[in-house]
Amino acid sequence: METKTAGIETTIDYLLPTSRINRRFWAPGEEYNTGVYAPFPVTVRDGREGGPFDLDVHGFAIGNWPSDIQDFRDQEELRRDYPAEVQRIVKQWIGADRVIPMGGQIRSPIVNREHVQPPAAEAHVDFTTQSANRLARILYDKFAPDGPGYDRFLCFSLWRTFSPPPQDWPLALCDYRSVDDSEGVPNVKVDVDVIPTGDALFAPIPGEDQMAAASIFHHNPAHRWWYFPDMTRDETILIKFHDSDHSRAWRAPHTAFRDPRPGRNVRESYEFRAVAYFEKG
């Protein structure tokens, strides 16, 4: 029996079945999703009351991992120090043999600053099975050419907020057990200098089948959403984008959602993507 916990009645944007070519154009300080979405009412339950959460059961987990970063707005400090910090945390957290960093992103509703993107506002996972397998192999061959190979990999994000609680756009996470493995529609990420308009949004793109692609979701009333209110900068959420071992929870849809209650602070967060490997031998 599901434990009844407190929650917020809000909405989450889901892809409509009528949507055609699904792409996310990414330009500095701006994103545009060609998918057609609509808000659906959901209850986002309080994970501090409903836990504990296990990465291999739910697809996400929260932990207390204080950071040595002094200023999460300082791009030089982040580039210099944070990748090694993520490697250390994730190796200790999940027992991976190797962690290959991909990069990080500041997200905030206030995007009139360099290196800031808006919060993603629809139910999604950042990879498809195909794009995760391809990327994991490319990174391993590039950064561990003499390695023993791997039996399992995990594409993930290490997410933390560095603005004071409570935040106005918290992160919602969907329990893997409430999502069917067949769900999800590919959404290709297209990096551009300026967001195109009109017919250019749907024009053919050479090599599109080799570009990074996320999974986006249609509404399913069975989905069970959770969040962790009043997060501090010492807390991190580890989100599975793709675990090659599908006998475990292998992904967790997620999105930002607006907390409608008064007195919220502007959410600023830093997410760092990487691939963890469990090597042979």
Sequence and secondary structure as in RCSB ss.txt:
>XXXX:A:sequence
METKTAGIETTIDYLLPTSRINRRFWAPGEEYNTGVYAPFPVTVRDGREGGPFDLDVHGFAIGNWPSDIQDFRDQ
EELRRDYPAEVQRIVKQWIGADRVIPMGGQIRSPIVNREHVQPPAAEAHVDFTTQSANRLARILYDKFAPDGPGY
DRFLCFSLWRTFSPPPQDWPLALCDYRSVDDSEGVPNVKVDVDVIPTGDALFAPIPGEDQMAAASIFHHNPAHRW
WYFPDMTRDETILIKFHDSDHSRAWRAPHTAFRDPRPGRNVRESYEFRAVAYFEKG
>XXXX:A:secstr
      EEEEEEEEE TT  S EEEEETTEEEE S EEEEEEEEEEHHHH    HHHHSEEEEE     S TT H
HHHHHHHHHHHHHHHHHHH  SEEEEEEEEEE S   STTEE    BSEES  HHHHHHHHHHHHHHH TTS  E
EEEEEEEEEEE S SSBSS EEEE GGGS TT  EEEEEEE SS   GGGGGS  TTGGGS EEEE B  TT  E
EE TT  TTEEEEEEEEES TTS     EEE    SSS B   EEEEEEEEEEE  
